[in-house]
Amino acid sequence: MKKKSLVFIIIALFSAINSYGQSVGLVLSGGGAKGMAHIGVIRVLEENNIPIDFISGTSIGAIIGGMYAAGYTPDEMEQLFKSDDFYFWSTGKIQKEYRYYFNRPEANPVWLELRVAKKEDKVKVLPPTNFVPQEQMDFAFMELLASTNAACNYNFDSLMVPFRCVATDAYNHQPVILSKGDLGESIRASMTVPLYFKPIEIENTLLFDGGIVNNFPSDVMKETFNPDIIIGHKVANESKAAEQDDVMEQISNMLMRPTNYEIEPEDGILLETKFENVTLLDFNKIEFVSNEGQKTAQQLIDSIKTRISRKVKQEDLEKKRQSFKAKKPQLFFQNIQVEGVEDPMQRKFIIQSIKHRYNVVSLSILKKAYFKLIADEHLKSIRPISRYNTETGYFDLHLKVEPEKKIEVNIGGNIATKPINQGFANINYRYYKGRAYTLNSNIYFGRFYSSFKVGGRIDFPTRLPFYLAGYSTLNRWDFFSSSSELFFEDVRPPFIIQDEYNLRFEMGLPLGVHTKFYSGLAFANSNDEYYQTEIFKQEDDPDETSFNAFITQLGIENNSLNYKQFATEGEFRCLTAKYITGKEGNIPGTTSTTTTKTSANHNYFILKAHSTKYFRIGKSFTLGTQAEAVFSNKSLFQNYRSTLLSAPGYYPTPHSKSLFIENFHANNYLAGGIKAIVEFNPSVHLRLEAYGFLPIKEERKNKNLTAYFNTYLIDKYYFQGMASLVYQTSVGPLSFSLNYYEKENTNLYFTLNFGYILFNKRGF
């Protein structure tokens, strides 16, 4: 009897010791947005006191696993994925408060940027390496995990939970197990999907997404940590034969090796969450996906508890988490190094742009300076790497800078169901020697608009930066009279042709993040050919009006819009003053009421104020407002149509810029409107816009087709509007629009449009 009791005690004691020492490893697969289900699994494990002693993950599994190992709770991770910040990180777009306007080039309809490089005496055209700019993601990982690196002393075994992640050696196509170094960079390497994000280099090895070679690192878990029990969570779909038209599946199959998602019964338990309607990039479905992962874990929690008898109370886990977080120093930066820049002046400018006169720089100051720098067209990318300096107690900042290629070629344009199609090509040549030089030239070609511009800009990296710019431009617009048919148009010969040459010089300096002040001088020569009636014959000769003028101007602009066409966020405001002195010449045509050539001198000023602003109201609704005012002492030209052709016009929508509408031209006017925008997702929205135009002392037409000022200060007003469904693609907007204008003849225009309706600047 005593022997039996002794055996029982020994067995019980052994079981207790085994239970107490039982270790658990968590393996998290890749799978894009579906991997947010990992958060739900971790939440259930914590709530049921299941220990997590080791973590290994790939791609999204590396993100979730690495952040948990760094001390982030499931709730904190979920809030992070729901935040606006995550949207900007994952898309590469810039938040409103960091959109630096001063360095922004003049707007153009570019779709695709191609870089030209010379290597081994061969000239190569380099297409974009990634769809998403990497600067946002690189800074985010540094911001989130730099303090964690200091707390674990760059050793992943010393994290709150020991951690491993897998990346792919882009050259040897072999897995790379990351166990030390910069945690943020390691995670960034593990989730770098080819073409979507740019690969990064760690220890002289170019790394891509680990899912290419090992999307479920259970073998890494077993070989590295050898826990008693492995809990694996799989969210990735099995590879399947791709159909002929399914390009994405074909690419996925070529990139991803088959992965073994099995866990042997003696090693642990496998959880799997399946999704039918969640794609790799559906991060906006975080709540649904996380809940599905939670359901998966809850369904199998009894089986997990049967296998794992050891428990860790949530209070003890929280103490462990807080103890690790207490080791994290605050992010303050002192020493700054710049790599990749040859010119010492440029290197000095980059450092001064961050430090200013400060010895120590806070994260908020660094972030503003960082986004100013990446707005510089001479810098292709800046990768921030921080290293905690135990001697100073601050972080040293190492910036890996990649200068932009000297030659860049851009292509773009506009494709439409109206006769406003146009192509666009642009070439930039850049170099830096004490200051930044940019030479550029572009060409527009199309039936409606054609143009050629050549010029350049010099940026001076002084304490208060400023630029000098000069451009020579030829513009031509052919305005057609057309029917309102959607696809088949009855296009008559052009009834207005505007040719213009201008030579502009400009100086500008920044006033904060979104604002710049500029002044300029210009010479402009315009020549307008037009008929004074819309009823004319093929053999009729048009009237011709020329105007040669010198222009001086001052202006201030504030711009934080998120898109250059169909914006949904931010604001644009400007105030400009121009003084114009020039000579008008007029040669009557066959539709004129006179045959006498005339000329006249004009000296006048124009003041213009404009404001566009968007207000977010609710999760998916935005309200936009626009107001514009123009005041001038400009006198009348020789006839009614030349008067309006030379007068400022109000064209608030993209399609309206392709028309000449007399009702929306005046030397003095007030105008404005309202926009209602409903977002279906970050890329697709419906917008309804309505505008009013109020000419002041409106120009009227006599029977002899000359112009006169209305005796009433305000007599008439005119409306226009637009309803448009817009999809903002990665290369440009696709829109289907119904446009309305209060004018004679055609009022409604249906347009299907891809690209931008943008032009080179006029001299006036």
Buried (B, 14 or more C-beta within 10 A) or exposed (E): EEEEEEEEEEEEEEEEEEEEEBBBBBBBBBBBBBBBBBBBBBBBBBBBBBBBBBBBBBBBBBBBBBBBBBBBBBEEBBEBBBEEBBBBBBBBBBBBEBBBBBBBEBBBBBBEBBBBEEEEEEEEEBEBEBBBBBBBBBBBBBBBBBBBBBBBEBEBBBBBBBBBBBBBBBEEEEBBBBBEBBBBBBBBBBBBBBEBBBBBEBEEBBBBBBBBBBBBBBBBBBEBBEBBBBBBBBBBBEBEEBEEEEEEBBEBBEBBBEBEBEBEEEBBBBBBBEBEEBEBEBBBBBEBBBBBBBBBBBEBBEEBEEBBEBEBEEEEBEEBBEEBBEBBBEBBBBBBEBEBBEBEBBBEBBBBBBBEEEEBBEBEBBBBBBBBBBBBBBBBBBBBBBBBBEEEEBBBBBBBBBBBBBBBBBBBBBBBBBBBBBBBBBBBBBBBEEBBBBBBBBBBBBEBBBBBBBBBBBBBBEEEBBBBBBBBBBBBBBBBBBEBEEEEBEEEBBBBBBBBBBBBBBEBBBBEBBBBBBBBBBBBBBBBBBBBEEEBEEEEBBBBBBBBBEBBBEBBBBBBBBBBBBBBBBBBBBBBBBEBEBEBBBBBBBBBEBEEEBEBEBEBBBBBBBBBBBEEEEEEEBBBBBBBBBBBEBBBBBBBBBBBBBBBBBBBBBBBBBBBBBBBBBBBBBBBBBBBBBBEEBBEBEBBBBBBBBBBBBBBBEEEBBBEBBEEEEEEBBEBBBBBBBBBEEBBBBBBBBBBBBBEEEEEBBBBBBBBBBBBBBBB
